[in-house]
Amino acid sequence: MTKRIGITGGIGSGKTTACRLFEVLGIPVYYADDRAKWLMQNDEQLIQKLKSTFGDQVYNQDGQLDRAYLAGIVFNDRAKLDQLNGIVHPAVREDGIAWDKEHTETPYTLREAALLYESGIYQLLDHIITVTAPEELRIERVMARDGVDAAAVKARIDKQWPEEKKVAMADFVIHNDGQQSLIQQVYQIHQQLIQENV
């Protein structure tokens, strides 16, 4: 039986880097945020729900999702953001379950999601890995990656669950602080997960 493992971490923690290392070890990774974007553009049922909730103008003339328009609606309105998540998260959950059924040939699969706990998806999984890093380092990484200022990154961090809470709920923790070997930590977790399946 293929185990389903979740991997999460706050913005800038380096969870994508950790996922790439698991992929090198032959483990398939489901990137929830990427799939959510794909589904919002390609899943007819989801598109109709978004239009009926936020208006037809949420998609432009070419049928492309107008991300800036949607962000403008939900960014400072908690109720609207909850509405959006209430539409998108169940679609991603179903898509992830279908994806799992296609990946039964490996000892485990990884489900990568920033909002693994917030969306409730963690309840479907066998174990959770949290990638953590000091906040100053996370802010530096996101500033360099996205070309935004520290205040913008801090605002995004403040919208996510606190790192300590994610660490406390995790079965495995990867410290991506630049001091400890990321490769070694990933490999050790990989070995433990493989042994569980023997």
C-alpha beads as a LAMMPS data file, in Angstrom:
LAMMPS data file: protein, C-alpha beads

198 atoms
197 bonds

1 atom types
1 bond types

-500.0 500.0 xlo xhi
-500.0 500.0 ylo yhi
-500.0 500.0 zlo zhi

Masses

1 110.0

Atoms # bond

1 1 1 0.000 0.000 0.000
2 1 1 1.513 3.322 -1.089
3 1 1 1.676 5.757 1.812
4 1 1 0.547 9.340 1.291
5 1 1 2.867 11.883 2.855
6 1 1 2.178 15.605 3.103
7 1 1 4.908 18.237 2.957
8 1 1 4.289 21.815 3.989
9 1 1 6.002 24.897 5.359
10 1 1 5.528 28.634 5.402
11 1 1 6.375 30.863 2.455
12 1 1 10.142 30.946 1.864
13 1 1 10.814 27.879 4.025
14 1 1 12.187 25.959 1.025
15 1 1 9.588 23.192 0.734
16 1 1 9.859 23.174 -3.084
17 1 1 13.632 22.620 -2.821
18 1 1 13.015 19.727 -0.421
19 1 1 10.413 18.281 -2.832
20 1 1 12.918 18.380 -5.700
21 1 1 15.291 16.267 -3.573
22 1 1 12.548 13.699 -2.922
23 1 1 11.889 13.629 -6.674
24 1 1 15.595 12.840 -7.273
25 1 1 15.025 9.815 -5.003
26 1 1 12.205 8.688 -7.327
27 1 1 9.258 9.905 -5.246
28 1 1 6.346 11.475 -7.188
29 1 1 5.237 14.889 -5.885
30 1 1 1.783 16.427 -6.246
31 1 1 2.189 20.234 -6.208
32 1 1 -1.192 21.414 -4.898
33 1 1 -0.733 25.117 -5.737
34 1 1 0.274 24.353 -9.336
35 1 1 -2.659 21.963 -9.725
36 1 1 -5.052 24.533 -8.224
37 1 1 -3.938 27.038 -10.893
38 1 1 -4.370 24.418 -13.615
39 1 1 -7.826 23.387 -12.370
40 1 1 -9.006 27.014 -12.150
41 1 1 -8.129 27.316 -15.827
42 1 1 -9.257 23.898 -17.105
43 1 1 -11.931 22.347 -14.874
44 1 1 -15.306 23.458 -16.301
45 1 1 -17.232 22.788 -13.091
46 1 1 -14.771 24.833 -11.056
47 1 1 -14.775 27.661 -13.642
48 1 1 -18.587 27.875 -13.465
49 1 1 -18.525 28.000 -9.647
50 1 1 -15.945 30.790 -9.689
51 1 1 -17.976 32.787 -12.230
52 1 1 -21.232 32.399 -10.326
53 1 1 -19.539 33.412 -7.050
54 1 1 -17.258 36.253 -8.194
55 1 1 -18.820 37.309 -11.510
56 1 1 -18.114 36.467 -15.160
57 1 1 -15.354 39.094 -15.302
58 1 1 -13.167 36.806 -13.172
59 1 1 -12.227 35.322 -16.590
60 1 1 -11.178 37.641 -19.407
61 1 1 -12.336 37.608 -23.056
62 1 1 -9.817 34.862 -23.929
63 1 1 -11.157 32.650 -21.139
64 1 1 -8.049 33.225 -19.009
65 1 1 -8.468 33.575 -15.252
66 1 1 -7.896 37.222 -14.291
67 1 1 -5.741 36.582 -11.227
68 1 1 -5.248 40.279 -10.447
69 1 1 -9.024 40.867 -10.490
70 1 1 -9.670 37.847 -8.249
71 1 1 -6.843 38.839 -5.873
72 1 1 -8.363 42.323 -5.660
73 1 1 -11.647 40.800 -4.472
74 1 1 -10.271 38.359 -1.894
75 1 1 -7.037 39.961 -0.685
76 1 1 -8.521 42.175 2.037
77 1 1 -11.831 40.376 2.541
78 1 1 -11.550 37.331 4.784
79 1 1 -15.105 36.138 3.985
80 1 1 -14.431 36.278 0.217
81 1 1 -11.091 34.488 0.661
82 1 1 -12.846 31.765 2.670
83 1 1 -15.411 31.502 -0.133
84 1 1 -12.656 31.103 -2.727
85 1 1 -10.869 28.461 -0.629
86 1 1 -14.192 26.681 -0.064
87 1 1 -14.552 26.320 -3.851
88 1 1 -10.941 25.555 -4.830
89 1 1 -9.776 23.285 -1.963
90 1 1 -12.405 20.538 -2.521
91 1 1 -11.541 20.472 -6.250
92 1 1 -7.829 20.115 -5.441
93 1 1 -8.613 17.443 -2.842
94 1 1 -10.532 15.352 -5.419
95 1 1 -7.817 15.900 -8.025
96 1 1 -5.174 14.777 -5.514
97 1 1 -7.114 11.609 -4.670
98 1 1 -7.330 10.761 -8.393
99 1 1 -3.574 11.463 -8.737
100 1 1 -2.811 9.117 -5.813
101 1 1 -4.613 6.286 -7.623
102 1 1 -2.215 6.718 -10.564
103 1 1 0.859 6.449 -8.321
104 1 1 0.729 3.119 -6.548
105 1 1 4.095 1.806 -7.739
106 1 1 6.218 3.746 -5.206
107 1 1 6.521 3.188 -1.429
108 1 1 5.044 6.655 -0.839
109 1 1 3.936 9.826 -2.608
110 1 1 4.346 13.441 -1.513
111 1 1 1.550 16.010 -1.436
112 1 1 3.102 19.496 -1.380
113 1 1 0.828 22.292 -0.173
114 1 1 1.386 25.575 1.644
115 1 1 -2.103 25.277 3.168
116 1 1 -1.966 21.563 4.011
117 1 1 -3.380 22.093 7.508
118 1 1 -5.636 25.046 6.729
119 1 1 -7.362 23.165 3.883
120 1 1 -7.908 20.029 5.990
121 1 1 -6.059 17.869 3.417
122 1 1 -3.664 16.682 6.135
123 1 1 -6.457 14.450 7.485
124 1 1 -6.213 12.261 4.351
125 1 1 -2.482 11.651 4.773
126 1 1 -0.374 9.096 6.651
127 1 1 2.423 11.446 7.779
128 1 1 3.308 15.135 7.552
129 1 1 6.717 16.717 6.928
130 1 1 7.118 20.383 7.823
131 1 1 9.975 22.391 6.322
132 1 1 11.007 25.237 8.592
133 1 1 13.460 28.150 8.458
134 1 1 14.067 31.291 10.542
135 1 1 11.666 34.098 9.584
136 1 1 14.428 36.564 8.604
137 1 1 15.844 33.985 6.174
138 1 1 12.367 33.263 4.759
139 1 1 11.789 36.999 4.195
140 1 1 15.176 37.341 2.425
141 1 1 14.449 34.345 0.167
142 1 1 11.006 35.591 -0.909
143 1 1 12.280 39.157 -1.468
144 1 1 14.984 37.759 -3.776
145 1 1 12.605 35.316 -5.514
146 1 1 9.566 37.580 -6.029
147 1 1 11.169 41.030 -6.126
148 1 1 8.971 42.338 -3.285
149 1 1 9.789 44.266 -0.117
150 1 1 10.005 42.864 3.410
151 1 1 6.622 44.315 4.435
152 1 1 4.856 42.491 1.586
153 1 1 6.487 39.192 2.566
154 1 1 5.644 39.748 6.246
155 1 1 1.992 40.367 5.297
156 1 1 1.921 37.013 3.467
157 1 1 3.598 35.226 6.403
158 1 1 1.044 36.704 8.805
159 1 1 -1.818 35.251 6.731
160 1 1 -0.447 31.695 7.131
161 1 1 -0.533 29.458 10.183
162 1 1 2.387 30.128 12.559
163 1 1 5.445 28.004 11.777
164 1 1 5.573 26.652 15.365
165 1 1 2.058 25.260 15.003
166 1 1 2.981 23.425 11.770
167 1 1 6.158 22.060 13.376
168 1 1 4.224 20.855 16.449
169 1 1 1.753 18.920 14.277
170 1 1 4.404 17.365 11.999
171 1 1 5.722 13.794 12.101
172 1 1 9.015 14.902 10.525
173 1 1 10.701 18.323 10.513
174 1 1 13.276 19.531 7.989
175 1 1 15.359 22.492 9.199
176 1 1 16.252 24.510 6.099
177 1 1 18.327 27.096 7.947
178 1 1 21.485 26.891 5.821
179 1 1 23.305 25.260 8.750
180 1 1 22.125 21.652 8.445
181 1 1 22.379 19.536 5.298
182 1 1 19.045 19.551 3.486
183 1 1 20.076 16.519 1.402
184 1 1 20.965 14.502 4.510
185 1 1 17.682 15.356 6.266
186 1 1 15.607 14.428 3.204
187 1 1 17.524 11.162 2.782
188 1 1 17.026 10.184 6.450
189 1 1 13.256 10.779 6.230
190 1 1 13.156 8.892 2.935
191 1 1 14.889 5.890 4.560
192 1 1 12.448 5.897 7.499
193 1 1 9.438 6.027 5.182
194 1 1 10.810 3.214 3.003
195 1 1 11.479 1.023 6.069
196 1 1 7.900 1.542 7.273
197 1 1 6.752 -0.092 4.041
198 1 1 8.992 -3.147 4.275

Bonds

1 1 1 2
2 1 2 3
3 1 3 4
4 1 4 5
5 1 5 6
6 1 6 7
7 1 7 8
8 1 8 9
9 1 9 10
10 1 10 11
11 1 11 12
12 1 12 13
13 1 13 14
14 1 14 15
15 1 15 16
16 1 16 17
17 1 17 18
18 1 18 19
19 1 19 20
20 1 20 21
21 1 21 22
22 1 22 23
23 1 23 24
24 1 24 25
25 1 25 26
26 1 26 27
27 1 27 28
28 1 28 29
29 1 29 30
30 1 30 31
31 1 31 32
32 1 32 33
33 1 33 34
34 1 34 35
35 1 35 36
36 1 36 37
37 1 37 38
38 1 38 39
39 1 39 40
40 1 40 41
41 1 41 42
42 1 42 43
43 1 43 44
44 1 44 45
45 1 45 46
46 1 46 47
47 1 47 48
48 1 48 49
49 1 49 50
50 1 50 51
51 1 51 52
52 1 52 53
53 1 53 54
54 1 54 55
55 1 55 56
56 1 56 57
57 1 57 58
58 1 58 59
59 1 59 60
60 1 60 61
61 1 61 62
62 1 62 63
63 1 63 64
64 1 64 65
65 1 65 66
66 1 66 67
67 1 67 68
68 1 68 69
69 1 69 70
70 1 70 71
71 1 71 72
72 1 72 73
73 1 73 74
74 1 74 75
75 1 75 76
76 1 76 77
77 1 77 78
78 1 78 79
79 1 79 80
80 1 80 81
81 1 81 82
82 1 82 83
83 1 83 84
84 1 84 85
85 1 85 86
86 1 86 87
87 1 87 88
88 1 88 89
89 1 89 90
90 1 90 91
91 1 91 92
92 1 92 93
93 1 93 94
94 1 94 95
95 1 95 96
96 1 96 97
97 1 97 98
98 1 98 99
99 1 99 100
100 1 100 101
101 1 101 102
102 1 102 103
103 1 103 104
104 1 104 105
105 1 105 106
106 1 106 107
107 1 107 108
108 1 108 109
109 1 109 110
110 1 110 111
111 1 111 112
112 1 112 113
113 1 113 114
114 1 114 115
115 1 115 116
116 1 116 117
117 1 117 118
118 1 118 119
119 1 119 120
120 1 120 121
121 1 121 122
122 1 122 123
123 1 123 124
124 1 124 125
125 1 125 126
126 1 126 127
127 1 127 128
128 1 128 129
129 1 129 130
130 1 130 131
131 1 131 132
132 1 132 133
133 1 133 134
134 1 134 135
135 1 135 136
136 1 136 137
137 1 137 138
138 1 138 139
139 1 139 140
140 1 140 141
141 1 141 142
142 1 142 143
143 1 143 144
144 1 144 145
145 1 145 146
146 1 146 147
147 1 147 148
148 1 148 149
149 1 149 150
150 1 150 151
151 1 151 152
152 1 152 153
153 1 153 154
154 1 154 155
155 1 155 156
156 1 156 157
157 1 157 158
158 1 158 159
159 1 159 160
160 1 160 161
161 1 161 162
162 1 162 163
163 1 163 164
164 1 164 165
165 1 165 166
166 1 166 167
167 1 167 168
168 1 168 169
169 1 169 170
170 1 170 171
171 1 171 172
172 1 172 173
173 1 173 174
174 1 174 175
175 1 175 176
176 1 176 177
177 1 177 178
178 1 178 179
179 1 179 180
180 1 180 181
181 1 181 182
182 1 182 183
183 1 183 184
184 1 184 185
185 1 185 186
186 1 186 187
187 1 187 188
188 1 188 189
189 1 189 190
190 1 190 191
191 1 191 192
192 1 192 193
193 1 193 194
194 1 194 195
195 1 195 196
196 1 196 197
197 1 197 198
